[in-house]
Amino acid sequence: MNISNLNPDADIGASAWLVEMDEHKILLDAGMHPKREGRDAAPRFGKAGTHDVDAIAISHCHHDHVGALPLAVRHFPKAHVLMTELSYLLVERVLHNSVNVMTRQRDELGIREYPLYSHDELDDIAGFFQGFKYNREVEWAGHQKARAGLPSPTLEFFDAGHTLGSAGILLRGKSETMFYTGDVCFHNQTILKGARFEEVKADVLVMETTRGNRAVPAGFTRQAEIDRLVEAIDAAQKKKGCIMIPAFALGRTQEILALLALLMREGKLKKQPVYIGGLGRVFTEIYDIEAHRMHRQHTNLHLNEALQLIVLEKGAADTMKLSGGKIFVITAGMMSENTAAHDLAKRMIGDEKQSIFFVGYADPDSPAGRLKAAKAGETFVFSPSAGRVTKHCDMQDFDLTAHANRDDLLEFVGQVSPRTVLLGHGDTGARNWFEERIRERWPKIKVIQPQPMTSVTV
């Protein structure tokens, strides 16, 4: 088995793994790097050659795992595209939104090569997408090779508990198996239940390491974090300011909305409108419509019924009055420029009445990451367009992650009992923590950190 890491960088972003198994090839994920621009943000598909990739399998519909899918289809024209049936409902909306974002960045930032693909191209390739149920074994190799006497390896999706439609991917060949975790969450979230990886065994494990550099504090509980969030919202509303919770449109937004709905139902928060972004509203409706097909808690909780959701109109982030305890659950989680989250934060950072509460990961080099790193009263560059700002708002960070805690992932290694583990999708410190712990506990397991654009034989 040969595995190539097509990510152009060593950290989180542009997830793409090329697997060669039994004379067949499959690409696992085709993401875009969140900190790069233009073609530099895409996986290096050229390292994989051309025309002989049989299939592309997508673990979930976050941009760093699916944003370059049209480029992958263009580069591997014979490949058919596989994903879970729930991701199938999301993928076109995610990619069409990416075209809109790239078009805006071309016009506003002068990135000439944007958009990297068009709405028409997406419409043309959508017919190659196939959605499958969890725990169904399917053949993925090309029919021409099958007719030539090369039996196809198989693929099976396992519920990863990370976001709607997320999956780990098990590949079975003639004599070897490989499991790719994608992004995984083993603990229950507000809506989604934890991953269902209990039966997974494999010779080779390709594993995310996002939280490898973050220990779980002694006595930590998710409920205690929720209680702390309630106290913070109550304190913010007593100051008559507003509360912004920046969140990714898919997954984080719905988890936070569900949490707010339950807290309002229980009387722990007062009932009031919640302002959200348009894309967040779209995915929230899909979460409601597909509730019966999700492995979830609170099966009868429909967010559009439980909450009074108000879509923030274009330009409103620059003009609306920031008072009265308004609650915003707004994309984007990184507070990228030209988003409502960025524009609201720009107005709120310098005002001690305002509150910004983080509930997930923020890249240190993003505007959100710079805000999180700044000390109270410190002046810092928030973004090129916002320039220097002074931090006076109440900013707090709540650990309500949708990624597996590192100790849970380490136990998963023991369950899978692989011959070899490949570590990816995490920074150097995170990967190193896993490598050291795996070697300590299971010295016979070979641990590899594949470098960007390199191949390993396992």
Secondary structure, DSSP 8 states (H G I E B T S, - for coil): -EEEE--SSSSSSS--EEEEETTEEEEE-----TT--GGGGS--GGGG-SS---EEE-S--SHHHHTTHHHHHHHSTT-EEEEEHHHHHHHHHHHHHHHHHHHHHHHHH--TT--SS-HHHHHHHGGGEEEE-TT--EE-S-HHHHHTT----EEEEEE-SSSTT-EEEEEE-SS-EEEE--S---S--SSB-----TT---SEEEEE-TTTT----TT--HHHHHHHHHHHHHHHHHTT--EEEE--TTTHHHHHHHHHHHHHHTTSS----EEE-HHHHHHHHHHHHTGGGS-BS-TT--HHHHS-EEE--TTHHHHS---TT-EEEES-TT--TTSHHHHHHHHHTT-TT-EEEE-S---TTSHHHHHHHS-TT-EEEEETTTEEEE--SEEEE----SS--HHHHHHHHHHH--SEEEEESS-HHHHHHHHHHHHHH-TTSEEE---TTEEEE-
